[in-house]
């Protein structure tokens, strides 16, 4: 669908690699440690715990955020089908 998936978190790079290897992920995971600038810029930084809130963004080719979903604690993950439906809306 002419899209790219990137994961980002406040974890250190070696932790990201271990996580990606364990789950056999086929998309890159990016570490925003130690400065957390990207997570902060997207408005999902939990400053007290120095963690990123679990969230999903769809950014169009012009760099505009077209979809944002920030999950609260205990909320279920967004399904792949739901994300694909959102991508189709902006194509």
C-alpha positions in Angstrom: 0.0 0.0 0.0 3.0 2.3 -0.5 3.5 2.7 3.3 6.3 2.3 5.8 6.0 1.2 9.4 8.5 2.4 12.0 8.4 1.7 15.7 10.0 4.2 18.2 10.4 4.1 21.9 12.3 5.4 24.8 14.2 2.1 25.2 17.9 1.8 24.4 18.9 0.5 21.0 20.1 -3.0 22.2 16.8 -3.5 23.9 14.9 -2.6 20.7 17.0 -5.0 18.7 16.3 -7.9 21.2 12.6 -7.1 21.1 12.6 -7.0 17.3 14.5 -10.2 17.1 12.3 -12.0 19.6 9.1 -11.0 17.7 10.7 -11.4 14.2 9.6 -7.9 13.3 10.1 -6.9 9.6 10.0 -3.1 10.2 12.6 -1.0 12.0 12.4 0.0 15.6 14.1 3.3 16.5 15.4 4.3 19.9 14.7 7.8 21.0 17.0 7.4 24.1 18.3 9.4 25.9 17.0 12.7 24.7 13.4 11.6 23.9 13.0 14.6 21.5 10.9 12.7 18.9 8.5 11.2 21.4 8.1 14.6 23.0 7.5 16.3 19.7 4.7 13.9 18.9 3.2 14.7 22.3 3.3 11.1 23.8 6.1 11.5 26.4 5.2 10.5 29.9 7.8 12.8 31.5 7.4 11.3 35.0 8.2 7.8 33.9 10.4 8.7 30.9 8.3 6.5 28.7 6.4 6.9 25.5 2.6 6.4 25.7 1.6 3.6 23.3 0.4 5.3 20.2 -0.2 5.1 16.5 0.4 7.7 13.9 -0.2 7.7 10.2 1.8 10.5 8.4 1.1 11.3 4.8 3.8 11.8 2.1 3.8 15.6 2.9 4.6 14.9 6.5 1.1 15.7 7.9 -0.2 13.6 10.7 -3.5 12.2 9.3 -4.3 9.7 12.1 -3.4 9.7 15.8 -4.4 7.2 18.4 -2.9 7.4 21.9 -3.8 4.5 24.1 -4.4 4.8 27.8 -3.1 2.2 30.3 -4.8 -1.2 29.8 -6.4 -0.3 26.4 -6.1 -3.0 23.7 -3.8 -2.4 20.8 -5.2 -1.2 17.6 -5.6 -4.1 15.1 -3.7 -4.2 11.8 -7.1 -4.3 10.0 -8.1 -1.0 11.7 -4.8 0.6 10.8 -5.1 -0.6 7.2 -8.7 0.9 7.1 -7.3 4.2 8.2 -4.5 4.1 5.6 -7.1 3.5 2.9 -9.1 6.5 4.0 -6.1 8.8 3.2 -4.9 7.2 0.0 
